[in-house]
């Protein structure tokens, strides 16, 4: 998510951003999502999430995913156990199914107070949508 | 005695109501976001470590950034590829 939105809206309490997994591009997508949830179990989701995006062109082999866990400062033994046993795959698949139920068919897809934005958007589009949602939430 | 039974039943009913929104990790539809905005997400409340602005959910709820009572909730469906 755009850092500007974080600075403008998350820090002042206006905006909450929630992540949902929608791994629709094959097994590596699923693996990355399951690995991120294993990182989450250790309180390292966002760090790991950022590392995944930074290294997406290297691919998400098992070795790479464990290496990223090490880089994130996670307990790699625990991470490896959780990841290899697909401990959190159910969480990932539940998100995926919910997305399908909502009509998501590509990523990224955003819901801002229920209103849908599909695909990459400029910061301005998000700002407009957030401001509109805020006005509506405040009854304006 | 009847008064005690009544109070016990009332407490049980209130407890059930408070817990009825589900544990961390329950999925929210956009329609459900309104409840989240007013009540806060369970996973945000459950997490006990790290920054309140950058939490990942203590019970593997939905990873989230920001206050549980924020008036605007942005849900992002994405993958890593």
Backbone of each chain as ProteinMPNN parsed JSONL, in Angstrom:
{"seq_chain_A": "XXXXXXXXXXXXXXXXXXXXXXXXXXXXXXXXXXXXXXXXXXXXXXXXXXXXXXXXXXXXXXXXXXXXXXXXXXXXXXXXXXXXXXXXXXXXXXXXXXXXXXXXXXXXXXXXXXXXXXXXXXXXXXXXXXXXXXXXXXXX", "coords_chain_A": {"N_chain_A": [[0.85, -1.192, 0.0], [0.39, 2.224, -0.672], [2.779, 4.336, 0.773], [2.185, 7.008, 1.293], [-0.535, 7.084, 1.801], [-0.623, 5.744, 4.158], [0.736, 7.526, 5.821], [-0.928, 9.749, 5.624], [-3.515, 8.942, 6.334], [-3.708, 6.569, 7.888], [-2.122, 6.939, 10.145], [-3.37, 9.019, 11.473], [-5.645, 7.887, 12.359], [-7.808, 7.719, 10.683], [-7.992, 5.772, 8.722], [-8.126, 2.262, 8.285], [-6.342, -0.494, 7.239], [-6.826, -3.608, 5.868], [-5.558, -6.799, 5.225], [-6.121, -9.318, 2.792], [-5.683, -12.566, 1.633], [-5.311, -13.532, -1.71], [-4.48, -15.762, -3.484], [-4.132, -16.416, -6.527], [-2.539, -17.157, -8.587], [-1.345, -19.653, -8.908], [0.712, -22.283, -7.443], [2.997, -21.135, -6.29], [2.098, -18.647, -5.503], [0.314, -19.412, -3.511], [2.111, -20.618, -1.754], [3.696, -18.428, -0.969], [1.805, -16.894, 0.348], [1.062, -18.587, 2.45], [3.483, -18.748, 3.753], [3.777, -16.097, 4.564], [1.769, -15.978, 6.429], [2.771, -17.725, 8.29], [4.863, -16.188, 9.151], [3.368, -14.168, 10.273], [2.369, -15.471, 12.489], [4.433, -15.227, 14.179], [4.463, -12.61, 14.697], [5.519, -11.141, 12.656], [4.38, -10.339, 10.244], [4.08, -8.003, 8.518], [6.645, -7.134, 7.996], [7.637, -9.36, 6.697], [5.887, -9.533, 4.554], [6.583, -7.176, 3.184], [9.171, -7.866, 2.445], [8.65, -10.014, 0.761], [7.439, -8.763, -1.445], [9.546, -7.17, -2.227], [11.255, -9.054, -3.212], [10.056, -10.414, -5.244], [10.723, -11.023, -7.835], [12.62, -12.904, -7.671], [11.416, -15.226, -7.248], [9.426, -17.678, -5.471], [10.529, -19.961, -4.149], [10.823, -22.747, -1.872], [13.223, -22.55, -0.503], [13.911, -19.862, -0.861], [11.824, -18.637, 0.512], [12.244, -19.418, 3.139], [14.714, -18.262, 3.501], [14.005, -15.591, 3.435], [12.546, -15.448, 5.766], [14.551, -15.733, 7.596], [15.945, -13.42, 7.059], [14.078, -11.613, 7.924], [14.317, -11.859, 10.562], [13.019, -13.838, 11.928], [12.122, -16.738, 13.902], [13.543, -19.254, 12.482], [13.387, -22.003, 12.537], [10.924, -22.595, 13.683], [9.351, -21.229, 11.849], [9.878, -22.678, 9.512], [8.828, -25.153, 10.165], [6.106, -24.515, 10.495], [5.545, -23.574, 7.956], [6.25, -25.706, 6.19], [4.499, -27.617, 7.041], [2.213, -26.552, 6.213], [0.641, -25.079, 7.933], [-0.982, -22.834, 8.134], [-2.482, -22.769, 5.873], [-5.187, -23.114, 5.649], [-6.246, -20.713, 6.56], [-5.429, -18.989, 4.572], [-6.733, -20.086, 2.349], [-9.345, -19.716, 3.113], [-9.608, -16.945, 2.99], [-9.226, -16.651, 0.259], [-11.43, -18.015, -0.805], [-13.484, -16.44, 0.209], [-12.979, -14.095, -1.142], [-13.51, -14.929, -3.78], [-16.235, -15.4, -3.492], [-17.085, -12.82, -3.21], [-16.736, -11.854, -5.666], [-14.24, -11.199, -6.525], [-11.751, -11.26, -8.958], [-9.218, -10.8, -9.707], [-6.06, -9.287, -8.908], [-4.55, -6.296, -7.592], [-7.525, -6.082, -5.593], [-9.689, -3.826, -4.128], [-11.692, -2.953, -1.336], [-13.347, -0.272, -0.177], [-14.781, 0.785, 2.539], [-16.743, -0.896, 1.618], [-17.059, -0.195, -1.04], [-15.941, -0.916, -4.306], [-12.694, -1.086, -5.747], [-10.841, -1.878, -8.486], [-7.766, -3.223, -9.448], [-4.496, -1.701, -9.945], [-4.161, 1.566, -8.682], [-3.977, 5.146, -8.846], [-2.539, 7.27, -6.31], [-4.183, 9.433, -5.906], [-6.733, 8.528, -6.616], [-7.268, 6.761, -4.547], [-7.19, 8.566, -2.437], [-9.394, 10.2, -2.989], [-11.445, 8.303, -2.774], [-11.2, 7.52, -0.127], [-11.666, 9.914, 1.211], [-14.298, 10.381, 0.452], [-15.523, 8.147, 1.608], [-15.028, 8.715, 4.238], [-16.51, 11.046, 4.621], [-19.06, 10.019, 4.246], [-19.142, 8.195, 6.347], [-19.138, 9.908, 8.438], [-21.53, 10.974, 8.211], [-21.891, 12.958, 6.404]], "CA_chain_A": [[0.0, 0.0, 0.0], [1.146, 3.466, -0.833], [3.181, 4.927, 2.065], [1.536, 8.303, 1.505], [-1.839, 6.846, 2.424], [-0.341, 5.394, 5.552], [1.062, 8.754, 6.557], [-2.04, 10.708, 5.61], [-4.793, 8.474, 6.865], [-3.631, 5.525, 8.923], [-1.506, 7.462, 11.36], [-4.284, 9.893, 12.225], [-6.812, 7.118, 12.811], [-8.915, 7.747, 9.723], [-8.035, 4.592, 7.854], [-7.6, 0.955, 8.672], [-6.107, -1.329, 6.06], [-6.815, -5.03, 6.212], [-5.037, -7.665, 4.169], [-6.744, -10.612, 2.497], [-4.938, -13.347, 0.641], [-6.034, -13.992, -2.904], [-3.39, -16.369, -4.249], [-4.787, -17.038, -7.688], [-1.585, -17.381, -9.674], [-0.651, -20.921, -8.822], [1.217, -22.795, -6.176], [3.941, -20.208, -5.649], [1.28, -17.633, -4.821], [-0.182, -20.027, -2.271], [3.25, -20.805, -0.856], [4.082, -17.136, -0.407], [0.772, -16.477, 1.303], [1.17, -19.444, 3.642], [4.711, -18.335, 4.433], [3.514, -14.818, 5.232], [0.963, -16.251, 7.629], [3.692, -18.309, 9.276], [5.552, -15.023, 9.722], [2.377, -13.491, 11.112], [2.265, -16.202, 13.755], [5.536, -14.762, 15.027], [4.379, -11.151, 14.792], [6.348, -10.516, 11.628], [3.695, -10.359, 8.952], [4.286, -6.872, 7.604], [8.045, -7.158, 7.562], [7.772, -10.45, 5.729], [5.096, -9.073, 3.411], [7.407, -6.216, 2.417], [10.292, -8.607, 1.858], [8.125, -10.801, -0.36], [7.281, -7.885, -2.61], [10.869, -6.719, -2.67], [12.019, -10.141, -3.837], [9.133, -11.231, -6.024], [11.294, -11.471, -9.106], [13.506, -14.039, -7.403], [10.59, -16.426, -7.128], [9.089, -18.074, -4.11], [10.877, -21.346, -3.83], [10.866, -23.003, -0.428], [14.495, -22.045, 0.025], [13.826, -18.404, -0.798], [10.879, -18.222, 1.552], [12.92, -19.602, 4.428], [15.767, -17.241, 3.574], [13.351, -14.321, 3.79], [12.205, -15.523, 7.191], [15.807, -15.466, 8.309], [16.211, -11.987, 6.869], [13.11, -10.856, 8.732], [14.637, -12.047, 11.972], [12.073, -14.772, 12.536], [12.605, -18.044, 14.35], [13.435, -19.986, 11.212], [12.998, -23.397, 12.787], [9.466, -22.573, 13.842], [8.788, -20.81, 10.559], [9.995, -23.792, 8.562], [7.867, -26.181, 10.573], [4.751, -24.037, 10.174], [5.41, -23.459, 6.499], [6.289, -27.02, 5.539], [3.283, -28.349, 7.411], [1.088, -25.767, 5.689], [-0.194, -24.899, 9.115], [-1.947, -21.742, 7.982], [-3.066, -22.759, 4.531], [-6.638, -22.961, 5.781], [-6.532, -19.279, 6.689], [-5.233, -18.422, 3.24], [-7.799, -20.559, 1.455], [-10.608, -19.087, 3.539], [-9.598, -15.612, 2.377], [-9.376, -16.814, -1.188], [-12.828, -18.376, -1.086], [-14.322, -15.264, 0.48], [-12.775, -13.201, -2.279], [-14.293, -15.456, -4.908], [-17.654, -15.175, -3.188], [-17.361, -11.388, -3.381], [-16.569, -11.508, -7.072], [-12.852, -10.833, -6.85], [-11.193, -12.147, -9.984], [-7.865, -10.363, -10.015], [-5.466, -8.514, -7.813], [-5.234, -6.118, -6.311], [-8.904, -5.588, -5.542], [-9.867, -3.105, -2.869], [-13.029, -2.548, -0.89], [-13.221, 0.855, 0.741], [-16.117, 0.815, 3.154], [-17.656, -1.676, 0.793], [-17.016, 0.182, -2.462], [-14.876, -1.692, -4.946], [-11.718, -0.537, -6.688], [-10.125, -3.018, -9.065], [-6.504, -2.949, -10.125], [-3.625, -0.657, -9.399], [-4.772, 2.889, -8.788], [-3.118, 6.236, -8.395], [-2.789, 7.703, -4.939], [-5.314, 10.35, -5.935], [-7.983, 7.754, -6.626], [-7.478, 6.295, -3.175], [-7.496, 9.715, -1.577], [-10.784, 10.584, -3.238], [-12.341, 7.269, -2.24], [-11.126, 7.562, 1.336], [-12.353, 11.134, 1.665], [-15.73, 10.162, 0.268], [-15.962, 7.193, 2.626], [-15.001, 9.387, 5.522], [-17.679, 11.938, 4.697], [-20.255, 9.185, 4.435], [-19.104, 7.623, 7.698], [-19.438, 10.986, 9.394], [-22.889, 11.4, 7.945], [-21.91, 14.178, 5.601]], "C_chain_A": [[0.884, 1.24, 0.0], [1.488, 4.097, 0.526], [2.495, 6.264, 2.358], [0.179, 8.128, 2.191], [-1.662, 6.5, 3.897], [-0.095, 6.662, 6.372], [-0.143, 9.677, 6.687], [-3.246, 10.224, 6.411], [-4.707, 7.422, 7.967], [-3.136, 6.123, 10.232], [-2.448, 8.349, 12.159], [-5.578, 9.181, 12.625], [-7.98, 7.108, 11.855], [-9.099, 6.411, 9.032], [-7.451, 3.359, 8.532], [-7.474, 0.133, 7.391], [-6.045, -2.78, 6.515], [-6.41, -5.852, 4.991], [-5.87, -8.936, 4.033], [-5.906, -11.309, 1.427], [-5.84, -13.737, -0.522], [-4.998, -14.597, -3.859], [-3.901, -17.136, -5.466], [-3.815, -17.351, -8.816], [-0.739, -18.635, -9.466], [-0.029, -21.201, -7.468], [2.198, -21.84, -5.497], [3.213, -19.072, -4.939], [0.793, -18.164, -3.484], [0.966, -20.158, -1.271], [3.651, -19.488, -0.183], [3.075, -16.684, 0.642], [0.853, -17.293, 2.589], [2.415, -19.059, 4.449], [4.491, -17.024, 5.193], [2.686, -15.022, 6.497], [1.803, -16.937, 8.71], [4.508, -17.195, 9.934], [4.62, -14.272, 10.666], [2.275, -14.152, 12.484], [3.373, -15.803, 14.721], [5.533, -13.237, 15.152], [5.16, -10.419, 13.72], [5.701, -10.423, 10.269], [4.129, -9.23, 8.031], [5.73, -6.791, 7.121], [8.226, -8.21, 6.465], [7.043, -10.102, 4.424], [5.929, -8.125, 2.539], [8.581, -6.917, 1.741], [9.829, -9.439, 0.661], [8.002, -9.935, -1.612], [8.634, -7.421, -3.151], [11.603, -7.793, -3.467], [11.165, -10.977, -4.783], [9.733, -11.721, -7.344], [12.299, -12.612, -8.926], [12.722, -15.342, -7.303], [10.409, -16.836, -5.677], [9.326, -19.558, -3.895], [10.886, -21.509, -2.314], [12.127, -22.398, 0.188], [14.451, -20.519, 0.159], [12.911, -17.93, 0.332], [11.494, -18.376, 2.946], [14.024, -18.553, 4.597], [15.178, -15.887, 3.954], [12.952, -14.299, 5.262], [13.433, -15.214, 8.04], [16.123, -13.977, 8.243], [15.289, -11.123, 7.72], [13.356, -11.021, 10.224], [13.694, -12.987, 12.693], [12.798, -16.003, 13.067], [12.445, -18.989, 13.159], [13.017, -21.444, 11.415], [11.463, -23.499, 12.909], [8.785, -22.215, 12.522], [8.759, -21.988, 9.583], [8.981, -24.886, 8.894], [6.442, -25.766, 10.186], [4.524, -24.013, 8.665], [5.327, -24.838, 5.84], [5.066, -27.862, 5.872], [2.017, -27.63, 6.953], [0.084, -25.442, 6.79], [-1.287, -23.857, 8.916], [-2.578, -21.687, 6.594], [-4.585, -22.597, 4.59], [-7.055, -21.503, 5.871], [-6.452, -18.609, 5.315], [-6.383, -18.821, 2.319], [-9.157, -19.969, 1.826], [-10.722, -17.681, 2.964], [-9.9, -15.714, 0.884], [-10.837, -17.109, -1.543], [-13.758, -17.194, -0.856], [-14.199, -14.253, -0.65], [-13.573, -13.656, -3.495], [-15.775, -15.185, -4.703], [-18.051, -13.719, -3.419], [-17.187, -10.928, -4.825], [-15.177, -11.049, -7.429], [-12.339, -11.804, -7.902], [-9.816, -11.701, -10.441], [-7.335, -9.547, -8.853], [-4.658, -7.342, -8.364], [-6.688, -5.678, -6.517], [-9.119, -4.997, -4.151], [-11.355, -2.876, -2.603], [-12.835, -1.436, 0.133], [-14.603, 1.151, 1.293], [-17.147, 0.181, 2.219], [-17.646, -1.323, -0.681], [-15.765, -0.399, -3.119], [-13.989, -0.843, -5.846], [-10.901, -1.72, -7.2], [-8.856, -2.552, -9.761], [-5.704, -1.856, -9.449], [-4.239, 0.711, -9.664], [-3.759, 3.946, -8.376], [-3.475, 6.595, -6.956], [-4.025, 8.597, -4.888], [-6.655, 9.63, -5.919], [-8.299, 7.248, -5.222], [-7.865, 7.452, -2.264], [-8.953, 10.138, -1.75], [-11.754, 9.586, -2.602], [-12.357, 7.297, -0.719], [-11.861, 8.785, 1.881], [-13.867, 10.973, 1.546], [-16.273, 9.224, 1.345], [-15.988, 7.834, 3.999], [-16.214, 10.299, 5.678], [-18.961, 11.126, 4.955], [-20.317, 8.614, 5.841], [-19.474, 8.658, 8.742], [-20.83, 11.551, 9.166], [-23.005, 12.623, 7.089], [-22.32, 14.013, 4.194]], "O_chain_A": [[1.963, 1.275, 0.592], [0.596, 4.361, 1.332], [2.255, 6.61, 3.515], [-0.203, 8.924, 3.049], [-2.444, 6.91, 4.754], [-0.641, 6.84, 7.461], [-0.351, 10.305, 7.725], [-3.912, 11.011, 7.084], [-5.542, 7.393, 8.872], [-3.679, 5.836, 11.299], [-2.341, 8.427, 13.383], [-6.494, 9.802, 13.165], [-9.033, 6.553, 12.168], [-10.224, 5.973, 8.788], [-6.444, 3.412, 9.237], [-8.393, 0.083, 6.574], [-5.301, -3.127, 7.432], [-6.873, -5.612, 3.876], [-6.268, -9.547, 5.025], [-5.484, -10.694, 0.448], [-6.964, -14.203, -0.341], [-4.683, -14.022, -4.9], [-4.075, -18.354, -5.423], [-4.236, -17.769, -9.895], [0.442, -18.663, -9.812], [-0.216, -20.467, -6.498], [2.227, -21.745, -4.27], [3.661, -18.593, -3.897], [0.845, -17.477, -2.465], [0.812, -19.848, -0.09], [3.912, -19.447, 1.019], [3.447, -16.157, 1.691], [0.727, -16.749, 3.686], [2.389, -19.05, 5.68], [4.958, -16.864, 6.321], [2.875, -14.334, 7.5], [1.565, -16.747, 9.902], [4.806, -17.255, 11.127], [5.037, -13.801, 11.725], [2.117, -13.481, 13.504], [3.264, -16.013, 15.929], [6.49, -12.648, 15.654], [5.435, -9.226, 13.847], [6.39, -10.427, 9.248], [4.507, -9.475, 6.885], [5.995, -6.425, 5.976], [8.879, -7.971, 5.449], [7.548, -10.358, 3.332], [5.968, -8.261, 1.316], [8.938, -6.599, 0.606], [10.543, -9.551, -0.336], [8.414, -10.336, -2.7], [8.834, -7.298, -4.36], [12.463, -7.488, -4.293], [11.51, -12.119, -5.089], [9.286, -12.725, -7.898], [12.765, -13.206, -9.898], [13.303, -16.427, -7.277], [11.137, -16.399, -4.786], [8.424, -20.302, -3.508], [10.949, -20.529, -1.572], [12.085, -21.809, 1.268], [14.896, -19.96, 1.161], [13.2, -16.946, 1.014], [11.273, -17.54, 3.822], [14.239, -18.028, 5.69], [15.786, -15.129, 4.709], [13.014, -13.26, 5.918], [13.355, -14.527, 9.058], [16.515, -13.361, 9.234], [15.67, -10.044, 8.176], [12.684, -10.4, 11.048], [13.578, -12.947, 13.918], [13.947, -16.264, 12.713], [11.345, -19.461, 12.87], [12.367, -22.037, 10.553], [10.823, -24.368, 12.316], [7.781, -22.815, 12.137], [7.753, -22.25, 8.924], [8.359, -25.464, 8.003], [5.68, -26.555, 9.629], [3.458, -24.381, 8.171], [4.436, -25.096, 5.031], [4.649, -28.712, 5.084], [0.9, -28.046, 7.263], [-1.131, -25.519, 6.607], [-2.384, -23.981, 9.463], [-3.141, -20.666, 6.2], [-5.192, -22.014, 3.691], [-8.086, -21.105, 5.329], [-7.291, -17.783, 4.954], [-6.934, -17.987, 1.6], [-10.009, -19.75, 0.965], [-11.789, -17.271, 2.507], [-10.711, -14.969, 0.335], [-11.396, -16.518, -2.467], [-14.696, -16.968, -1.62], [-15.181, -13.636, -1.062], [-14.231, -12.851, -4.154], [-16.479, -14.788, -5.632], [-19.19, -13.418, -3.774], [-17.451, -9.775, -5.163], [-14.954, -10.554, -8.535], [-12.474, -13.02, -7.757], [-9.309, -12.179, -11.456], [-8.072, -9.172, -7.942], [-4.146, -7.405, -9.481], [-7.019, -4.997, -7.487], [-8.77, -5.603, -3.138], [-12.148, -2.642, -3.514], [-12.227, -1.645, 1.183], [-15.47, 1.692, 0.606], [-18.265, 0.673, 2.066], [-18.174, -2.079, -1.496], [-14.675, -0.37, -2.548], [-14.468, 0.003, -6.603], [-10.334, -2.474, -6.409], [-8.872, -1.611, -10.555], [-6.164, -1.188, -8.523], [-4.769, 0.969, -10.744], [-2.807, 3.665, -7.649], [-4.554, 6.272, -6.46], [-4.815, 8.529, -3.945], [-7.602, 10.083, -5.275], [-9.443, 7.3, -4.769], [-8.757, 7.327, -1.425], [-9.654, 10.4, -0.772], [-12.743, 9.969, -1.978], [-13.405, 7.117, -0.098], [-12.58, 8.703, 2.877], [-14.618, 11.38, 2.433], [-17.334, 9.466, 1.921], [-16.855, 7.539, 4.822], [-16.861, 10.323, 6.726], [-19.81, 11.501, 5.763], [-21.382, 8.55, 6.456], [-20.043, 8.34, 9.786], [-21.254, 12.487, 9.844], [-24.056, 13.263, 7.031], [-22.364, 14.989, 3.445]]}, "seq_chain_B": "XXXXXXXXXXXXXXXXXXXXXXXXXXXXXXXXXXXXXXXXXXXXXXXXXXXXXXXXXXXXXXXXXXXXXXXXXXXXXXXXX", "coords_chain_B": {"N_chain_B": [[-33.028, -15.79, 45.609], [-34.216, -16.26, 43.098], [-33.657, -13.82, 42.014], [-30.866, -13.941, 41.839], [-30.556, -16.004, 39.976], [-31.692, -14.765, 37.776], [-29.901, -12.659, 37.345], [-27.606, -14.118, 36.741], [-28.396, -15.336, 34.369], [-28.709, -13.1, 32.796], [-26.104, -12.087, 32.671], [-24.888, -14.193, 31.29], [-26.221, -14.027, 28.871], [-25.421, -11.508, 27.93], [-22.668, -11.913, 27.712], [-22.574, -13.849, 25.701], [-23.535, -12.379, 23.593], [-21.526, -10.452, 23.243], [-19.415, -12.017, 22.428], [-20.183, -12.972, 20.072], [-19.364, -11.967, 17.663], [-17.311, -13.313, 16.616], [-14.085, -14.939, 16.474], [-10.693, -13.792, 16.066], [-9.803, -13.645, 12.708], [-12.052, -14.322, 11.408], [-13.814, -13.922, 8.398], [-14.601, -10.871, 6.761], [-17.242, -9.507, 5.015], [-17.77, -6.866, 2.638], [-20.142, -5.722, 3.501], [-20.028, -6.312, 6.116], [-18.179, -4.623, 7.052], [-19.12, -2.312, 8.193], [-19.869, -3.029, 10.749], [-17.377, -3.652, 11.695], [-16.179, -1.162, 11.711], [-17.466, 0.086, 13.74], [-17.327, -1.586, 15.915], [-14.795, -2.6, 15.987], [-12.141, -4.721, 14.893], [-11.906, -8.114, 15.777], [-9.388, -9.352, 15.623], [-7.614, -7.282, 15.816], [-8.003, -6.389, 18.371], [-7.208, -8.628, 19.693], [-4.506, -8.909, 19.267], [-1.407, -8.662, 20.904], [1.105, -7.668, 20.87], [3.626, -5.524, 19.533], [3.327, -2.611, 17.365], [0.337, -0.716, 17.666], [-0.552, 0.342, 15.347], [0.434, -1.166, 13.362], [-0.256, -4.003, 13.169], [-0.484, -7.573, 13.223], [-2.292, -9.362, 14.062], [-3.044, -11.305, 16.752], [-4.099, -13.832, 16.772], [-3.913, -14.928, 14.324], [-5.69, -13.492, 12.773], [-7.0, -11.231, 10.347], [-4.321, -9.611, 8.893], [-3.545, -6.289, 9.76], [-3.431, -2.722, 9.431], [-3.578, 0.122, 11.349], [-6.073, 1.874, 13.297], [-8.534, 0.113, 15.162], [-11.009, 1.265, 15.316], [-11.238, 2.924, 13.174], [-12.83, 5.174, 10.902], [-12.863, 4.61, 8.221], [-12.45, 1.739, 6.344], [-10.244, -0.114, 4.538], [-10.11, -2.839, 2.576], [-7.878, -5.051, 1.248], [-7.525, -7.281, -1.318], [-5.1, -9.406, -2.328], [-2.18, -10.818, -3.943], [1.127, -12.191, -3.959], [2.485, -12.09, -6.288]], "CA_chain_B": [[-32.55, -16.877, 44.749], [-34.671, -15.972, 41.736], [-32.91, -12.648, 41.535], [-29.524, -14.405, 41.472], [-30.681, -16.746, 38.717], [-31.959, -13.787, 36.725], [-28.653, -11.942, 37.068], [-26.701, -15.058, 36.063], [-28.864, -15.501, 32.986], [-28.438, -11.835, 32.094], [-24.658, -12.041, 32.408], [-24.601, -15.174, 30.238], [-26.743, -13.516, 27.6], [-24.56, -10.401, 27.491], [-21.389, -12.495, 27.293], [-22.759, -14.497, 24.406], [-23.676, -11.326, 22.593], [-20.238, -9.822, 22.998], [-18.517, -12.94, 21.759], [-20.809, -13.49, 18.874], [-18.814, -11.437, 16.416], [-16.33, -14.252, 16.098], [-12.716, -14.768, 16.896], [-9.831, -13.236, 15.04], [-9.666, -14.485, 11.538], [-13.285, -14.457, 10.672], [-13.801, -13.073, 7.218], [-15.6, -9.826, 6.719], [-17.672, -9.036, 3.715], [-17.89, -5.406, 2.696], [-21.281, -5.367, 4.336], [-19.654, -6.466, 7.509], [-17.221, -3.593, 7.446], [-19.762, -1.326, 9.047], [-19.741, -3.525, 12.114], [-15.971, -3.541, 12.073], [-15.839, 0.226, 11.987], [-18.03, 0.528, 15.002], [-16.978, -2.468, 17.028], [-13.385, -2.977, 15.975], [-11.928, -6.087, 14.471], [-11.453, -8.969, 16.867], [-7.969, -9.661, 15.586], [-6.869, -6.111, 16.269], [-8.088, -6.377, 19.821], [-6.549, -9.804, 20.247], [-3.057, -8.865, 19.196], [-0.903, -8.102, 22.138], [2.463, -7.182, 20.754], [3.904, -4.681, 18.374], [2.654, -1.326, 17.268], [-1.098, -0.822, 17.403], [-0.83, 0.763, 13.98], [0.999, -2.116, 12.416], [-0.429, -5.284, 13.839], [-0.748, -8.692, 12.329], [-3.303, -10.243, 14.619], [-2.472, -12.279, 17.669], [-4.656, -15.165, 16.569], [-3.949, -15.085, 12.875], [-6.809, -12.83, 12.103], [-6.54, -10.543, 9.152], [-3.291, -8.604, 9.162], [-4.158, -4.968, 9.621], [-2.722, -1.497, 9.796], [-4.479, 1.2, 11.72], [-6.931, 1.741, 14.468], [-9.692, -0.768, 15.006], [-12.237, 2.045, 15.2], [-11.107, 3.895, 12.077], [-14.104, 5.303, 10.182], [-12.737, 4.073, 6.867], [-11.744, 0.453, 6.298], [-9.852, -0.539, 3.194], [-9.735, -4.249, 2.52], [-7.114, -5.325, 0.029], [-7.306, -8.664, -1.744], [-3.925, -9.385, -3.187], [-1.241, -11.92, -3.819], [2.506, -11.69, -3.91], [3.145, -12.214, -7.587]], "C_chain_B": [[-32.934, -16.627, 43.293], [-33.905, -14.792, 41.146], [-31.514, -13.048, 41.082], [-29.554, -15.143, 40.146], [-30.889, -15.791, 37.551], [-30.673, -13.062, 36.325], [-27.687, -12.84, 36.315], [-27.095, -15.222, 34.603], [-28.557, -14.255, 32.166], [-26.959, -11.735, 31.714], [-24.308, -12.99, 31.264], [-25.054, -14.655, 28.886], [-25.858, -12.401, 27.051], [-23.231, -10.933, 26.995], [-21.506, -13.125, 25.927], [-22.866, -13.459, 23.31], [-22.359, -10.684, 22.24], [-19.329, -10.729, 22.204], [-19.019, -13.391, 20.422], [-20.216, -12.992, 17.58], [-17.688, -12.296, 15.882], [-14.93, -13.946, 16.591], [-11.907, -14.176, 15.76], [-9.716, -14.187, 13.875], [-10.957, -14.69, 10.808], [-13.294, -13.476, 9.51], [-14.903, -12.041, 7.295], [-15.969, -9.555, 5.281], [-17.714, -7.52, 3.791], [-19.071, -4.963, 3.555], [-20.934, -5.414, 5.81], [-18.699, -5.388, 7.972], [-17.85, -2.569, 8.376], [-19.647, -1.751, 10.507], [-18.314, -3.395, 12.591], [-15.622, -2.116, 12.461], [-16.361, 0.665, 13.34], [-17.559, -0.324, 16.168], [-15.498, -2.803, 17.081], [-13.24, -4.425, 15.578], [-11.404, -6.922, 15.617], [-9.949, -9.199, 16.843], [-7.13, -8.49, 16.054], [-6.878, -6.07, 17.791], [-7.261, -7.507, 20.416], [-5.04, -9.678, 20.242], [-2.5, -8.141, 20.407], [0.502, -7.554, 22.049], [2.59, -6.275, 19.553], [3.107, -3.402, 18.401], [1.177, -1.506, 17.011], [-1.449, -0.414, 15.983], [-0.396, -0.277, 12.96], [0.93, -3.494, 13.056], [-0.746, -6.369, 12.829], [-1.724, -9.68, 12.929], [-2.689, -11.323, 15.483], [-2.98, -13.682, 17.444], [-4.793, -15.465, 15.092], [-5.269, -14.621, 12.286], [-6.276, -12.176, 10.854], [-5.461, -9.536, 9.536], [-3.857, -7.209, 8.892], [-3.206, -3.869, 10.027], [-3.766, -0.474, 10.201], [-5.399, 0.848, 12.866], [-8.151, 0.886, 14.176], [-10.977, 0.033, 14.807], [-12.144, 3.123, 14.105], [-12.426, 3.973, 11.302], [-14.064, 4.731, 8.767], [-11.905, 2.783, 6.926], [-11.498, 0.079, 4.846], [-9.408, -1.998, 3.277], [-9.062, -4.504, 1.182], [-6.998, -6.824, -0.188], [-6.121, -8.646, -2.693], [-3.137, -10.675, -3.056], [0.153, -11.336, -3.967], [3.212, -11.781, -5.244], [2.675, -11.14, -8.549]], "O_chain_B": [[-32.116, -16.757, 42.383], [-33.559, -14.767, 39.965], [-31.026, -12.558, 40.064], [-28.691, -14.94, 39.293], [-30.332, -15.985, 36.47], [-30.388, -12.874, 35.142], [-27.027, -12.403, 35.373], [-26.244, -15.244, 33.714], [-28.193, -14.343, 30.994], [-26.61, -11.353, 30.596], [-23.528, -12.641, 30.378], [-24.362, -14.818, 27.881], [-25.579, -12.353, 25.853], [-22.714, -10.47, 25.979], [-20.626, -12.952, 25.083], [-22.337, -13.649, 22.214], [-22.096, -10.399, 21.072], [-18.545, -10.251, 21.384], [-18.332, -14.126, 19.713], [-20.518, -13.522, 16.511], [-17.165, -12.029, 14.801], [-14.637, -12.846, 17.06], [-12.382, -14.074, 14.629], [-9.55, -15.394, 14.052], [-10.957, -15.19, 9.683], [-12.833, -12.341, 9.633], [-15.987, -12.295, 7.82], [-15.097, -9.392, 4.427], [-17.697, -6.949, 4.882], [-19.0, -3.95, 4.25], [-21.469, -4.666, 6.629], [-18.44, -5.259, 9.169], [-17.177, -2.022, 9.25], [-19.365, -0.936, 11.384], [-18.064, -3.068, 13.751], [-14.872, -1.88, 13.408], [-15.766, 1.515, 14.003], [-17.411, 0.172, 17.285], [-15.0, -3.243, 18.117], [-14.095, -5.256, 15.881], [-10.533, -6.469, 16.359], [-9.302, -9.241, 17.889], [-6.055, -8.679, 16.624], [-5.868, -5.75, 18.417], [-6.688, -7.371, 21.496], [-4.359, -10.254, 21.091], [-3.052, -7.142, 20.868], [1.038, -7.035, 23.029], [1.738, -6.276, 18.665], [2.327, -3.14, 19.317], [0.791, -2.363, 16.217], [-2.508, -0.774, 15.469], [-0.833, -0.244, 11.81], [1.951, -4.069, 13.433], [-1.217, -6.099, 11.723], [-1.958, -10.741, 12.35], [-1.913, -12.152, 15.008], [-2.347, -14.64, 17.887], [-5.702, -16.184, 14.676], [-5.866, -15.271, 11.427], [-5.207, -12.539, 10.362], [-5.676, -8.699, 10.413], [-4.562, -6.994, 7.906], [-2.307, -4.057, 10.847], [-4.728, -0.235, 9.471], [-5.483, -0.291, 13.325], [-8.721, 0.934, 13.086], [-11.929, -0.459, 14.201], [-12.886, 4.105, 14.122], [-13.068, 2.949, 11.071], [-15.101, 4.407, 8.188], [-10.808, 2.755, 7.485], [-12.425, -0.027, 4.042], [-8.446, -2.331, 3.968], [-9.614, -4.206, 0.123], [-6.447, -7.546, 0.644], [-6.133, -7.967, -3.72], [-3.392, -11.502, -2.181], [0.321, -10.122, -4.084], [4.422, -11.569, -5.319], [3.128, -11.094, -9.693]]}, "name": "protein", "num_of_chains": 2, "seq": "XXXXXXXXXXXXXXXXXXXXXXXXXXXXXXXXXXXXXXXXXXXXXXXXXXXXXXXXXXXXXXXXXXXXXXXXXXXXXXXXXXXXXXXXXXXXXXXXXXXXXXXXXXXXXXXXXXXXXXXXXXXXXXXXXXXXXXXXXXXXXXXXXXXXXXXXXXXXXXXXXXXXXXXXXXXXXXXXXXXXXXXXXXXXXXXXXXXXXXXXXXXXXXXXXXXXXXXXXXXXX"}
